[in-house]
Amino acid sequence: MSWDEIADLLSLAAVFDQRTAGEEDVKGWHLVARLERWPAPAAQRVLVEHYARGADRPRITPAAISDGIRAARSRAAASFVAPDCPDDLAGRDYSAWLRAQRDAHVQRVLDSWAEGGPIPDGPSVEALAGRADRTLATGAPPHLRAAIESGLSRIGRPPPERPRPSRLPHRPAADPDQRAAAEAELAARQPAPMPEPDAALESDVQAP
């Protein structure tokens, strides 16, 4: 948040709690806002929600705004469902890519919430079901497939068809000439049989 945005935020707070804010107040709030990365619309929503209910609410502090924005970011992160990894993404880049996807999701949810929209309590059923469908369609271990199919059945969503095993390509029959040549080559590589022993030689050996 800029210096002017902090001044505007304190002016809005004065509408509710009749505070007086000088240059030092703006400086202090500005330091906290930069440290905690306050988006101006989100800080304003936290302030308005603080004074929207509860007649005995204490005067809001910078820490209360930091806590409110941090809680909103945490709820937004809990609703994140990792998208499919691009096919051309190197494995070493996956962690940074996933972190960037999550941060972009959190920022979108936070921006919507600052404009008055809700923050999902968790991943949507459709997002989880879509992720489960893609996992099953690409193949999954039996124990994981059983768990996913059970979860899908509980929300009334039929699981996708199981992938069919791929068939080996058909191999044409060997040419008879090629078969005969291969058999002849194999026969030529066999060792020659040992000659039969001479009968007279055997008798000489066996004589006393």
C-alpha positions as CSV (number, residue, x, y, z in Angstrom):
1,M,0.0,0.0,0.0
2,S,1.1,3.5,-0.8
3,W,1.3,6.4,1.7
4,D,-1.8,7.9,0.3
5,E,-3.7,4.6,0.5
6,I,-2.8,4.3,4.2
7,A,-4.0,7.9,4.8
8,D,-7.3,7.0,3.1
9,L,-7.6,3.9,5.2
10,L,-7.1,5.8,8.5
11,S,-9.6,8.4,7.3
12,L,-12.1,5.6,6.8
13,A,-11.3,4.2,10.3
14,A,-12.0,7.7,11.7
15,V,-15.5,7.5,10.4
16,F,-16.2,4.5,12.7
17,D,-14.1,5.3,15.8
18,Q,-13.5,9.1,15.6
19,R,-9.8,8.7,15.8
20,T,-7.4,11.5,14.8
21,A,-4.5,10.4,12.6
22,G,-1.4,12.5,12.0
23,E,1.7,12.0,9.9
24,E,3.4,9.7,12.4
25,D,0.3,7.4,12.5
26,V,0.4,7.1,8.7
27,K,4.1,6.4,8.9
28,G,3.6,3.6,11.4
29,W,0.7,2.0,9.6
30,H,2.6,2.3,6.3
31,L,5.6,0.4,7.7
32,V,3.4,-2.5,8.9
33,A,1.5,-2.5,5.6
34,R,4.7,-2.9,3.6
35,L,6.0,-5.6,6.0
36,E,2.8,-7.6,5.8
37,R,2.1,-6.9,2.1
38,W,-1.4,-5.5,2.6
39,P,-3.4,-5.1,-0.6
40,A,-5.4,-1.9,-0.2
41,P,-8.9,-3.4,-1.1
42,A,-8.3,-6.3,1.3
43,A,-7.2,-4.0,4.1
44,Q,-10.3,-1.9,3.6
45,R,-12.6,-5.0,3.7
46,V,-11.0,-6.1,7.0
47,L,-11.6,-2.7,8.5
48,V,-15.2,-2.6,7.4
49,E,-15.9,-6.1,8.6
50,H,-14.3,-5.2,12.0
51,Y,-16.8,-2.4,12.5
52,A,-19.8,-4.1,10.8
53,R,-20.8,-6.1,13.8
54,G,-20.3,-5.9,17.5
55,A,-21.2,-2.6,19.2
56,D,-18.4,-3.0,21.7
57,R,-15.6,-3.7,19.2
58,P,-12.3,-2.1,20.2
59,R,-10.5,0.4,17.9
60,I,-8.9,-1.5,15.1
61,T,-5.1,-1.8,15.1
62,P,-2.6,-2.6,12.3
63,A,-2.1,-6.1,13.8
64,A,-5.9,-6.8,13.4
65,I,-5.7,-5.9,9.8
66,S,-2.6,-8.1,9.3
67,D,-4.4,-11.0,11.0
68,G,-7.5,-10.6,8.9
69,I,-5.6,-10.5,5.6
70,R,-3.4,-13.5,6.7
71,A,-6.6,-15.5,7.5
72,A,-8.1,-14.7,4.2
73,R,-4.9,-15.8,2.4
74,S,-4.8,-19.0,4.3
75,R,-8.5,-19.9,3.4
76,A,-7.8,-19.0,-0.2
77,A,-4.7,-21.3,-0.3
78,A,-6.8,-24.1,1.2
79,S,-9.1,-23.9,-1.8
80,F,-6.3,-24.5,-4.3
81,V,-6.3,-27.6,-6.5
82,A,-3.0,-28.2,-8.3
83,P,-3.6,-28.1,-12.1
84,D,-2.2,-30.7,-14.5
85,C,1.5,-30.2,-15.1
86,P,2.4,-29.1,-18.6
87,D,3.9,-31.8,-20.8
88,D,6.9,-29.6,-21.7
89,L,7.8,-28.7,-18.1
90,A,11.1,-30.0,-16.8
91,G,10.9,-31.9,-13.5
92,R,13.3,-29.6,-11.8
93,D,11.0,-26.6,-12.6
94,Y,7.8,-28.2,-11.2
95,S,8.1,-26.9,-7.7
96,A,8.5,-23.3,-8.7
97,W,5.8,-23.6,-11.3
98,L,3.3,-25.1,-8.8
99,R,4.2,-22.4,-6.3
100,A,3.5,-19.7,-8.9
101,Q,0.1,-21.3,-9.8
102,R,-0.9,-21.4,-6.1
103,D,0.2,-17.8,-5.5
104,A,-1.8,-16.6,-8.6
105,H,-4.9,-18.5,-7.3
106,V,-4.6,-17.0,-3.8
107,Q,-4.3,-13.5,-5.3
108,R,-7.4,-14.0,-7.5
109,V,-9.5,-15.2,-4.6
110,L,-8.2,-12.4,-2.4
111,D,-9.1,-9.8,-5.0
112,S,-12.6,-11.3,-5.4
113,W,-13.0,-11.3,-1.6
114,A,-11.9,-7.7,-1.3
115,E,-14.6,-6.7,-3.8
116,G,-17.3,-8.5,-1.7
117,G,-17.1,-12.1,-2.9
118,P,-16.9,-15.1,-0.7
119,I,-13.8,-17.2,0.0
120,P,-14.4,-20.9,-0.6
121,D,-14.1,-23.1,2.5
122,G,-12.0,-25.6,0.5
123,P,-11.5,-27.0,-3.0
124,S,-14.8,-27.2,-4.9
125,V,-16.3,-30.5,-5.5
126,E,-16.1,-30.0,-9.3
127,A,-12.4,-29.2,-9.1
128,L,-11.6,-32.3,-7.0
129,A,-13.8,-34.5,-9.2
130,G,-12.1,-33.2,-12.3
131,R,-8.7,-33.9,-10.8
132,A,-9.8,-37.4,-9.8
133,D,-11.2,-38.1,-13.3
134,R,-7.8,-37.1,-14.9
135,T,-5.9,-39.2,-12.4
136,L,-8.0,-42.3,-13.1
137,A,-8.0,-41.7,-16.9
138,T,-4.2,-41.7,-17.0
139,G,-3.9,-44.8,-14.9
140,A,-3.6,-45.2,-11.1
141,P,-2.4,-48.0,-8.7
142,P,-5.2,-50.3,-7.6
143,H,-5.3,-48.9,-4.0
144,L,-5.4,-45.3,-5.2
145,R,-8.1,-46.1,-7.8
146,A,-10.3,-47.8,-5.2
147,A,-10.0,-44.8,-2.9
148,I,-10.8,-42.3,-5.7
149,E,-13.7,-44.3,-7.0
150,S,-15.1,-44.5,-3.5
151,G,-14.9,-40.8,-3.0
152,L,-16.6,-40.1,-6.4
153,S,-19.4,-42.5,-5.6
154,R,-20.1,-40.6,-2.3
155,I,-20.7,-37.4,-4.2
156,G,-22.8,-39.2,-6.8
157,R,-20.3,-39.0,-9.6
158,P,-19.6,-42.1,-11.7
159,P,-15.9,-42.8,-12.2
160,P,-14.5,-42.6,-15.8
161,E,-14.0,-45.8,-17.8
162,R,-10.9,-47.6,-16.9
163,P,-8.1,-47.3,-19.5
164,R,-7.9,-50.3,-21.8
165,P,-4.5,-52.1,-21.9
166,S,-2.6,-51.2,-25.0
167,R,-2.2,-54.0,-27.5
168,L,1.1,-55.1,-28.9
169,P,1.5,-54.3,-32.6
170,H,0.8,-57.2,-35.0
171,R,3.9,-58.9,-36.4
172,P,3.6,-60.3,-39.8
173,A,4.6,-63.9,-40.4
174,A,8.3,-64.5,-41.3
175,D,9.2,-65.0,-45.0
176,P,9.9,-68.8,-45.7
177,D,13.2,-68.0,-47.4
178,Q,14.3,-65.9,-44.4
179,R,13.3,-68.7,-42.0
180,A,15.3,-71.3,-44.0
181,A,18.3,-69.0,-44.1
182,A,18.1,-68.4,-40.4
183,E,17.9,-72.1,-39.6
184,A,20.9,-72.9,-41.9
185,E,22.9,-70.2,-40.1
186,L,22.0,-71.5,-36.7
187,A,22.9,-75.1,-37.8
188,A,26.3,-73.9,-39.0
189,R,27.0,-72.4,-35.6
190,Q,26.4,-75.7,-33.8
191,P,29.6,-77.5,-32.6
192,A,30.6,-80.6,-34.7
193,P,29.7,-83.9,-33.0
194,M,32.4,-86.0,-31.4
195,P,33.5,-89.0,-33.4
196,E,32.4,-92.5,-32.3
197,P,35.3,-94.4,-30.5
198,D,37.0,-97.1,-32.5
199,A,36.0,-100.6,-31.3
200,A,39.6,-102.0,-31.7
201,L,40.9,-99.1,-29.6
202,E,38.4,-99.8,-26.9
203,S,39.4,-103.5,-26.8
204,D,43.0,-102.6,-26.4
205,V,42.2,-100.3,-23.6
206,Q,40.1,-102.9,-21.8
207,A,42.7,-105.7,-22.2
208,P,44.7,-106.5,-19.1
